[in-house]
Amino acid sequence: MEKKAVVTFGEVMMRLTAPGFERFAQADSFQCVYGGAEANVAVSLSQMGQSSTHITVFPEHALGKAASAYLQRTGVDTQYIQFGEGRLGLYFLENGAMQRSSKIIYDRFDSAFSKMMPGSFDWDAIMKTAAWFHWTGITPAISANAAKVCLEALQAAKKQGVMVSGDINYRRNLWQYGKSAQDVMPELIAHSHIVVGGEVDFENCLGIIGDNFKDTCDKVARQYNQIEKITTTERESLSASHNKLSGVLWSNEQVIRSATYDMASIVDRIGGGDAFMAGLVYGLLNLNSDEEALNYAVAASVLKHSIPGDANLASAAEILQLMNGENVGKLLR
């Protein structure tokens, strides 16, 4: 059986955004879209032409069905999605502008995803057709059960010889069930080959402190010798509307840096990291070198900043054109 799908696992929430650049206090309506760090990766990959499958649990009601239908419309395989008791997590977004920062309020307690039970998914069957498995540190932070199911997935991926990427995505406020990130994350990272994280992430999740990015990566890889690559983005925020973005990739004790993009009129920065992750996965699977993969990933993230919503809806052709400096900002007819 051909292994070709990129499998992602994580919670999908409803995002409610105040219109335009209104503040929460001004808003009398909210725009609804669906998203989640891992699902955003699956959606982005699907737009690039890469087969993707998302695994999650939705509530057994109309909103859960609507969220699942959104993934289907974007080309993501939803055959393994389950429905259960609980609610759909929410988050509210107030878009910043100029020197005013954007704001997010989460409302995800007691979601259907957080209530899933170990043994819920046949991970061995799922991984048989997987070329890649992607998880993030958000999932094990949600609940003890979510952490256990994430470990089940990683163990099955190892058994089936599947490449694994993990985005540490450390969120201090999520760890509320009696375990800290350092209690849970080391075992999960020990199953991962590609890790997304910066120096602060590794300090919070592994207790590893380095003098700089390269030194930190060297120390992480010595302790977790299955890790092949470590990567992160570097962002300079001049204002909410104007950022500069680049990427850095550690591989074989060498550090590669991407081109830097000046993003002067950001439309929506939510999901920029997920677009970078999807671009890196696509690049490592389809391009010729680590350097090309990194530059493709950063170009993918840059295009996401021009697209409203959680997920990057740019095609591989569009991303490659930006990466190569072609048709930038032109009117294409």
KOLRO-517295 format. One record per residue: residue number from 1; residue in three letters; x, y, z of N, C-alpha, C in turn. Coordinates in steps of 0.05 Angstrom, whole numbers. Example, Ala and Ser with C-alpha at 12.3 -4.5 7.8 and 13.67 -1.06 7.14 Angstrom:
pos,code,nx,ny,nz,cax,cay,caz,cx,cy,cz
1,ALA,264,-114,156,246,-90,156,264,-66,156 .
2,SER,257,-45,142,273,-21,143,258,1,157 .
//
This chain:
pos,code,nx,ny,nz,cax,cay,caz,cx,cy,cz
1,MET,17,-24,0,0,0,0,18,25,0 .
2,GLU,12,44,-18,29,67,-20,25,86,4 .
3,LYS,47,95,15,46,114,37,49,142,25 .
4,LYS,28,158,26,29,184,14,16,206,30 .
5,ALA,-1,200,49,-16,221,63,1,233,86 .
6,VAL,-3,259,90,7,272,114,-17,272,134 .
7,VAL,-13,260,156,-34,257,177,-29,278,199 .
8,THR,-49,293,206,-47,313,227,-68,306,249 .
9,PHE,-62,314,273,-79,307,296,-81,331,315 .
10,GLY,-106,340,320,-109,362,338,-138,373,338 .
11,GLU,-143,391,357,-169,402,360,-175,423,339 .
12,VAL,-199,424,330,-209,445,311,-229,462,326 .
13,MET,-226,488,325,-244,507,339,-258,525,319 .
14,MET,-279,537,329,-293,558,314,-279,585,321 .
15,ARG,-270,599,301,-259,626,305,-279,647,299 .
16,LEU,-283,665,318,-303,687,315,-287,713,315 .
17,THR,-288,727,292,-272,751,289,-289,776,288 .
18,ALA,-282,796,303,-296,822,302,-292,834,274 .
19,PRO,-312,847,262,-311,857,235,-288,877,231 .
20,GLY,-274,875,208,-253,894,202,-233,896,224 .
21,PHE,-229,921,233,-210,926,255,-225,936,280 .
22,GLU,-250,928,282,-265,937,306,-255,923,331 .
23,ARG,-258,937,354,-251,925,379,-275,908,389 .
24,PHE,-269,890,408,-291,873,418,-314,891,428 .
25,ALA,-308,913,441,-330,930,452,-347,942,430 .
26,GLN,-337,944,406,-352,956,384,-369,935,368 .
27,ALA,-360,910,369,-371,890,351,-400,882,358 .
28,ASP,-418,882,338,-445,872,343,-450,847,326 .
29,SER,-428,837,312,-429,812,298,-401,801,296 .
30,PHE,-398,775,290,-372,763,287,-372,745,263 .
31,GLN,-350,745,249,-347,727,226,-337,700,236 .
32,CYS,-349,678,225,-343,651,234,-326,636,214 .
33,VAL,-303,625,223,-288,606,207,-279,584,226 .
34,TYR,-267,563,216,-258,541,232,-228,538,229 .
35,GLY,-214,530,250,-186,527,248,-174,515,273 .
36,GLY,-149,506,270,-134,494,292,-106,490,281 .
37,ALA,-86,491,298,-58,491,288,-52,467,270 .
38,GLU,-61,444,277,-54,420,262,-73,418,237 .
39,ALA,-98,424,240,-117,424,217,-108,445,196 .
40,ASN,-98,468,206,-89,488,186,-66,477,169 .
41,VAL,-49,460,181,-28,447,165,-40,429,144 .
42,ALA,-60,413,152,-73,395,133,-86,410,110 .
43,VAL,-100,431,117,-114,447,96,-94,459,77 .
44,SER,-72,471,88,-52,483,71,-39,463,52 .
45,LEU,-33,440,63,-21,419,46,-39,410,24 .
46,SER,-65,408,30,-84,400,10,-85,421,-13 .
47,GLN,-83,447,-6,-83,468,-27,-58,466,-44 .
48,MET,-36,455,-33,-11,452,-48,-11,426,-66 .
49,GLY,-32,410,-63,-34,385,-78,-23,361,-64 .
50,GLN,-18,364,-38,-8,342,-21,-31,328,-7 .
51,SER,-34,303,-9,-55,288,5,-52,292,35 .
52,SER,-74,298,48,-73,303,77,-98,291,91 .
53,THR,-94,282,115,-115,271,131,-115,283,159 .
54,HIS,-138,292,169,-138,304,196,-154,286,215 .
55,ILE,-143,282,239,-155,266,259,-164,284,282 .
56,THR,-189,283,290,-199,299,312,-225,287,323 .
57,VAL,-236,300,343,-262,293,353,-279,319,354 .
58,PHE,-303,318,342,-321,340,342,-346,333,359 .
59,PRO,-360,353,369,-385,348,383,-406,337,364 .
60,GLU,-424,321,374,-444,308,358,-468,327,356 .
61,HIS,-464,349,341,-486,368,335,-479,383,310 .
62,ALA,-496,402,302,-494,415,276,-468,430,273 .
63,LEU,-457,442,294,-432,457,291,-409,438,287 .
64,GLY,-409,415,300,-388,395,295,-389,386,266 .
65,LYS,-413,381,256,-416,372,228,-407,394,209 .
66,ALA,-412,420,216,-404,442,198,-374,444,198 .
67,ALA,-361,441,221,-331,442,221,-319,419,205 .
68,SER,-331,396,207,-321,373,191,-325,378,161 .
69,ALA,-348,390,154,-353,396,126,-334,416,115 .
70,TYR,-325,435,132,-305,455,123,-279,440,115 .
71,LEU,-270,421,131,-246,407,124,-250,391,98 .
72,GLN,-273,379,94,-278,365,70,-278,383,45 .
73,ARG,-289,407,48,-289,426,26,-261,434,17 .
74,THR,-243,434,36,-215,442,30,-198,419,20 .
75,GLY,-210,395,17,-196,372,6,-183,354,26 .
76,VAL,-188,359,52,-175,343,73,-192,317,77 .
77,ASP,-178,295,79,-191,269,85,-201,269,113 .
78,THR,-227,265,117,-240,266,144,-251,239,153 .
79,GLN,-243,217,140,-255,191,145,-252,181,173 .
80,TYR,-231,190,187,-226,180,214,-236,198,236 .
81,ILE,-248,220,229,-259,239,249,-282,226,264 .
82,GLN,-281,230,290,-302,219,308,-319,242,320 .
83,PHE,-343,235,329,-361,254,342,-369,243,369 .
84,GLY,-369,261,389,-375,252,416,-387,274,433 .
85,GLU,-387,269,459,-399,288,478,-380,312,482 .
86,GLY,-392,334,490,-376,358,495,-384,380,475 .
87,ARG,-368,400,475,-374,424,459,-352,429,439 .
88,LEU,-357,448,422,-337,458,403,-322,481,415 .
89,GLY,-296,479,416,-280,501,427,-283,526,410 .
90,LEU,-280,549,423,-283,575,409,-258,591,414 .
91,TYR,-252,609,395,-234,631,403,-243,657,388 .
92,PHE,-239,679,401,-248,705,391,-223,721,384 .
93,LEU,-225,735,360,-202,750,350,-210,779,346 .
94,GLU,-194,797,357,-196,826,351,-171,833,335 .
95,ASN,-174,841,310,-152,847,293,-139,874,301 .
96,GLY,-113,874,306,-99,898,311,-92,913,286 .
97,ALA,-83,937,288,-74,953,266,-54,974,276 .
98,MET,-35,980,258,-14,999,265,-1,991,292 .
99,GLN,0,1008,311,13,1002,337,-5,987,357 .
100,ARG,-30,983,350,-48,968,368,-47,938,362 .
101,SER,-41,922,382,-37,893,378,-64,879,374 .
102,SER,-63,857,360,-86,839,359,-90,826,386 .
103,LYS,-115,817,391,-121,803,416,-137,778,411 .
104,ILE,-132,757,426,-146,732,424,-157,724,452 .
105,ILE,-182,715,453,-194,704,477,-202,675,471 .
106,TYR,-192,656,487,-199,628,482,-222,619,501 .
107,ASP,-239,602,490,-262,591,505,-264,562,496 .
108,ARG,-247,544,506,-245,517,496,-248,496,518 .
109,PHE,-254,504,542,-256,484,564,-279,464,559 .
110,ASP,-273,439,566,-294,417,565,-302,411,536 .
111,SER,-284,414,517,-291,408,489,-293,378,485 .
112,ALA,-306,370,463,-308,342,455,-280,330,452 .
113,PHE,-262,346,440,-234,336,436,-220,330,462 .
114,SER,-224,347,482,-211,342,508,-221,318,522 .
115,LYS,-245,308,515,-258,286,529,-252,259,516 .
116,MET,-238,259,493,-233,233,479,-218,214,497 .
117,MET,-222,188,493,-210,168,510,-187,154,496 .
118,PRO,-166,147,511,-145,130,499,-157,105,486 .
119,GLY,-146,97,464,-157,74,449,-179,81,430 .
120,SER,-185,106,427,-208,115,410,-202,110,381 .
121,PHE,-176,113,373,-169,111,345,-152,87,339 .
122,ASP,-156,75,316,-139,53,307,-114,65,293 .
123,TRP,-95,74,309,-72,88,298,-55,70,280 .
124,ASP,-54,45,285,-38,27,267,-50,27,239 .
125,ALA,-76,26,237,-89,27,210,-85,54,197 .
126,ILE,-87,76,213,-84,103,202,-56,107,191 .
127,MET,-36,97,206,-8,102,198,1,85,175 .
128,LYS,-14,64,168,-6,47,146,-4,62,120 .
129,THR,-21,83,116,-20,98,91,-7,125,95 .
130,ALA,6,130,118,17,156,123,46,157,114 .
131,ALA,53,179,101,81,185,95,93,203,117 .
132,TRP,76,217,132,84,237,152,63,240,173 .
133,PHE,71,244,198,52,251,219,60,276,232 .
134,HIS,41,295,236,47,320,249,30,325,273 .
135,TRP,43,333,295,28,340,320,39,366,331 .
136,THR,26,378,350,36,402,363,33,400,393 .
137,GLY,47,417,407,46,417,436,20,428,447 .
138,ILE,3,437,430,-24,446,440,-40,422,449 .
139,THR,-39,400,434,-55,376,440,-50,365,467 .
140,PRO,-25,358,474,-20,346,501,-25,366,524 .
141,ALA,-27,392,518,-33,412,538,-63,413,545 .
142,ILE,-80,403,527,-109,407,530,-120,390,553 .
143,SER,-111,365,554,-121,346,575,-103,323,577 .
144,ALA,-105,309,600,-89,285,604,-95,264,583 .
145,ASN,-121,261,576,-129,241,556,-118,249,528 .
146,ALA,-118,275,521,-108,283,495,-78,277,494 .
147,ALA,-64,281,516,-35,274,516,-30,244,512 .
148,LYS,-47,228,524,-44,199,521,-50,190,493 .
149,VAL,-70,202,480,-77,194,453,-55,203,434 .
150,CYS,-44,227,439,-22,236,423,2,217,424 .
151,LEU,8,207,448,29,188,451,23,162,436 .
152,GLU,-2,153,437,-10,129,422,-4,133,392 .
153,ALA,-11,157,382,-6,162,354,23,161,347 .
154,LEU,39,173,364,68,174,360,81,146,361 .
155,GLN,71,129,379,81,102,381,74,86,356 .
156,ALA,50,90,345,42,77,321,58,87,297 .
157,ALA,64,113,296,80,124,275,108,111,275 .
158,LYS,119,108,299,146,96,301,145,67,291 .
159,LYS,124,53,299,121,25,291,119,22,261 .
160,GLN,106,41,248,102,40,219,124,54,203 .
161,GLY,144,65,217,166,78,203,158,104,190 .
162,VAL,140,119,203,129,144,191,146,168,201 .
163,MET,153,186,184,167,211,191,148,227,209 .
164,VAL,159,239,230,143,254,250,154,282,253 .
165,SER,136,302,252,144,329,259,127,338,282 .
166,GLY,139,353,300,126,364,324,131,393,327 .
167,ASP,111,409,328,113,438,333,108,442,363 .
168,ILE,129,449,378,126,451,407,103,469,415 .
169,ASN,101,493,402,78,511,405,71,514,435 .
170,TYR,90,521,451,86,522,480,66,544,487 .
171,ARG,44,537,501,24,556,511,21,553,541 .
172,ARG,33,571,556,33,569,585,5,566,597 .
173,ASN,-14,580,587,-41,580,599,-57,555,594 .
174,LEU,-48,538,576,-63,514,570,-58,491,590 .
175,TRP,-35,490,602,-28,468,620,-42,471,647 .
176,GLN,-67,460,649,-83,465,672,-93,439,685 .
177,TYR,-83,416,678,-94,391,689,-75,377,708 .
178,GLY,-56,391,719,-39,380,739,-12,371,730 .
179,LYS,-7,372,704,19,365,692,31,389,679 .
180,SER,58,391,680,71,413,667,81,403,640 .
181,ALA,90,422,623,101,414,597,125,396,600 .
182,GLN,142,401,620,165,385,624,159,357,634 .
183,ASP,135,353,645,126,326,653,118,309,629 .
184,VAL,108,322,608,95,308,586,111,309,559 .
185,MET,121,333,553,133,337,526,158,321,520 .
186,PRO,176,316,539,200,302,531,195,275,518 .
187,GLU,176,259,528,170,233,516,159,237,487 .
188,LEU,143,257,483,131,262,456,153,271,437 .
189,ILE,170,289,446,191,299,429,211,277,422 .
190,ALA,213,258,440,231,235,435,222,217,412 .
191,HIS,197,221,403,187,206,380,187,222,354 .
192,SER,199,246,355,197,264,332,223,268,318 .
193,HIS,222,270,291,246,273,275,251,303,267 .
194,ILE,229,318,263,231,346,256,217,361,278 .
195,VAL,231,381,291,219,395,313,219,425,307 .
196,VAL,196,437,311,194,466,308,194,479,336 .
197,GLY,213,496,341,215,509,367,238,528,369 .
198,GLY,235,548,386,256,567,391,269,561,418 .
199,GLU,288,578,425,303,574,450,285,574,474 .
200,VAL,265,592,475,247,593,498,230,568,500 .
201,ASP,221,557,477,205,533,476,221,510,488 .
202,PHE,246,506,481,262,484,491,268,487,521 .
203,GLU,271,512,530,274,516,559,249,508,574 .
204,ASN,226,516,564,201,510,578,192,481,577 .
205,CYS,198,468,554,189,440,550,209,419,558 .
206,LEU,235,425,555,256,406,560,276,414,581 .
207,GLY,274,439,590,294,449,609,321,452,598 .
208,ILE,323,454,571,349,457,558,354,486,550 .
209,ILE,377,497,559,383,525,554,410,526,539 .
210,GLY,410,541,518,435,545,502,442,574,500 .
211,ASP,466,579,490,476,607,487,463,621,463 .
212,ASN,454,605,444,441,616,420,425,594,407 .
213,PHE,413,599,384,396,579,371,412,554,364 .
214,LYS,435,557,352,451,534,344,460,518,368 .
215,ASP,469,532,389,479,518,413,456,503,426 .
216,THR,432,515,426,408,501,438,402,476,421 .
217,CYS,401,479,395,395,456,378,416,434,381 .
218,ASP,441,441,383,462,421,387,457,405,413 .
219,LYS,449,419,434,444,406,460,419,388,458 .
220,VAL,398,398,445,374,383,442,379,357,427 .
221,ALA,394,359,405,399,336,388,417,316,401 .
222,ARG,435,325,418,452,306,433,436,289,452 .
223,GLN,415,302,464,398,288,483,377,272,469 .
224,TYR,367,281,446,346,267,431,358,261,403 .
225,ASN,372,239,401,388,234,377,372,225,353 .
226,GLN,346,221,356,330,215,332,322,240,317 .
227,ILE,326,264,329,319,289,316,338,295,293 .
228,GLU,327,300,269,342,305,245,344,335,239 .
229,LYS,323,350,245,322,378,238,306,393,260 .
230,ILE,315,418,265,301,436,283,297,463,268 .
231,THR,274,474,270,269,498,255,251,517,270 .
232,THR,251,542,262,233,562,273,232,586,255 .
233,THR,213,603,258,212,629,244,223,651,262 .
234,GLU,233,672,249,242,695,264,226,719,254 .
235,ARG,212,732,272,194,754,265,202,780,278 .
236,GLU,204,801,263,208,828,273,181,843,270 .
237,SER,169,850,292,143,864,291,147,894,293 .
238,LEU,145,908,270,147,937,270,120,949,279 .
239,SER,98,936,272,72,943,281,54,918,277 .
240,ALA,29,920,284,10,898,279,7,893,250 .
241,SER,11,914,233,6,912,205,32,908,189 .
242,HIS,55,910,202,81,910,188,101,893,203 .
243,ASN,107,870,192,127,852,203,148,844,183 .
244,LYS,171,836,192,190,823,175,193,794,184 .
245,LEU,195,776,165,195,747,171,217,733,156 .
246,SER,230,714,171,250,696,159,248,670,174 .
247,GLY,264,651,165,264,624,177,292,615,181 .
248,VAL,296,597,200,322,585,206,318,555,210 .
249,LEU,337,540,199,336,510,200,362,499,209 .
250,TRP,362,483,230,386,469,240,385,440,229 .
251,SER,406,431,216,408,404,206,437,396,205 .
252,ASN,443,373,217,471,363,218,490,383,230 .
253,GLU,482,397,251,498,416,266,504,441,249 .
254,GLN,490,444,227,493,468,210,467,484,211 .
255,VAL,469,510,209,445,528,209,442,541,182 .
256,ILE,418,538,170,411,551,145,391,573,151 .
257,ARG,395,596,138,376,618,141,363,625,115 .
258,SER,338,632,116,323,639,92,326,668,84 .
259,ALA,314,675,62,310,703,55,291,716,75 .
260,THR,294,742,78,276,757,96,255,772,79 .
261,TYR,230,771,87,209,784,73,198,808,90 .
262,ASP,194,830,77,182,853,90,152,854,84 .
263,MET,136,848,104,107,846,101,94,872,112 .
264,ALA,89,891,94,82,918,102,53,923,107 .
265,SER,36,905,97,6,909,99,-7,883,105 .
266,ILE,-3,872,129,-13,846,136,-43,846,137 .
267,VAL,-55,825,125,-84,822,126,-92,805,150 .
268,ASP,-78,783,155,-85,765,177,-61,748,183 .
269,ARG,-49,751,207,-25,736,214,-31,710,228 .
270,ILE,-57,705,236,-63,680,249,-58,657,229 .
271,GLY,-45,636,238,-39,613,222,-13,615,206 .
272,GLY,2,637,210,27,640,196,47,619,202 .
273,GLY,48,611,227,66,589,235,57,562,224 .
274,ASP,31,558,222,21,533,211,27,532,181 .
275,ALA,25,554,167,31,556,139,61,549,135 .
276,PHE,78,560,152,106,554,151,111,524,154 .
277,MET,97,511,174,100,483,178,91,467,154 .
278,ALA,68,474,143,59,459,119,78,462,96 .
279,GLY,89,487,93,108,491,72,134,475,76 .
280,LEU,142,472,101,167,457,106,162,427,100 .
281,VAL,139,417,109,132,389,103,132,384,73 .
282,TYR,118,402,59,116,399,29,144,400,17 .
283,GLY,160,420,26,186,423,15,204,400,20 .
284,LEU,204,389,44,221,366,50,212,341,35 .
285,LEU,186,339,28,176,316,13,180,319,-17 .
286,ASN,181,344,-27,179,348,-56,202,364,-68 .
287,LEU,217,379,-53,239,395,-64,266,382,-60 .
288,ASN,286,395,-70,312,382,-73,332,385,-50 .
289,SER,327,404,-33,347,409,-11,333,422,13 .
290,ASP,347,421,35,338,434,60,334,464,55 .
291,GLU,353,476,40,351,505,35,326,512,19 .
292,GLU,320,497,-2,296,502,-17,271,498,0 .
293,ALA,271,477,16,248,471,34,243,494,53 .
294,LEU,265,505,65,262,527,84,252,552,70 .
295,ASN,263,558,47,254,582,32,225,579,23 .
296,TYR,217,555,15,190,550,7,171,554,31 .
297,ALA,180,544,55,163,547,79,159,576,86 .
298,VAL,180,592,85,177,620,92,159,634,72 .
299,ALA,163,628,46,146,641,25,116,633,30 .
300,ALA,111,608,38,84,599,44,72,616,67 .
301,SER,88,620,88,79,635,110,73,664,102 .
302,VAL,90,676,86,86,703,77,59,706,62 .
303,LEU,54,687,44,28,689,30,4,686,48 .
304,LYS,7,669,69,-15,666,88,-22,693,101 .
305,HIS,-3,710,106,-8,736,118,-25,754,100 .
306,SER,-29,746,75,-46,762,57,-74,750,54 .
307,ILE,-79,728,69,-104,713,65,-120,713,91 .
308,PRO,-145,722,92,-161,721,116,-167,692,124 .
309,GLY,-171,688,150,-177,661,160,-153,648,172 .
310,ASP,-157,623,181,-136,609,195,-116,595,177 .
311,ALA,-125,586,154,-108,569,137,-97,583,112 .
312,ASN,-75,574,103,-63,584,79,-76,571,54 .
313,LEU,-88,587,37,-101,577,14,-85,582,-12 .
314,ALA,-59,585,-9,-42,589,-32,-34,562,-44 .
315,SER,-31,561,-71,-23,537,-85,7,535,-85 .
316,ALA,17,511,-91,46,507,-92,58,525,-114 .
317,ALA,44,528,-136,54,545,-158,58,574,-148 .
318,GLU,38,584,-134,40,612,-123,63,615,-104 .
319,ILE,66,595,-87,88,596,-67,115,595,-81 .
320,LEU,118,578,-101,143,576,-115,149,602,-130 .
321,GLN,128,615,-141,132,640,-155,143,662,-136 .
322,LEU,131,663,-112,141,682,-92,170,676,-84 .
323,MET,175,650,-79,201,641,-72,222,649,-93 .
324,ASN,215,648,-118,233,654,-140,231,683,-149 .
325,GLY,215,699,-135,213,727,-142,198,733,-167 .
326,GLU,179,715,-174,163,718,-199,135,728,-193 .
327,ASN,124,745,-209,96,754,-208,88,765,-180 .
328,VAL,107,778,-167,102,788,-140,84,813,-141 .
329,GLY,59,809,-131,40,831,-130,28,840,-156 .
330,LYS,33,824,-177,23,832,-203,-7,825,-207 .
331,LEU,-20,838,-225,-47,830,-233,-45,808,-254 .
332,LEU,-54,784,-246,-52,762,-265,-79,757,-278 .
333,ARG,-79,757,-305,-103,754,-320,-102,728,-336 .
//
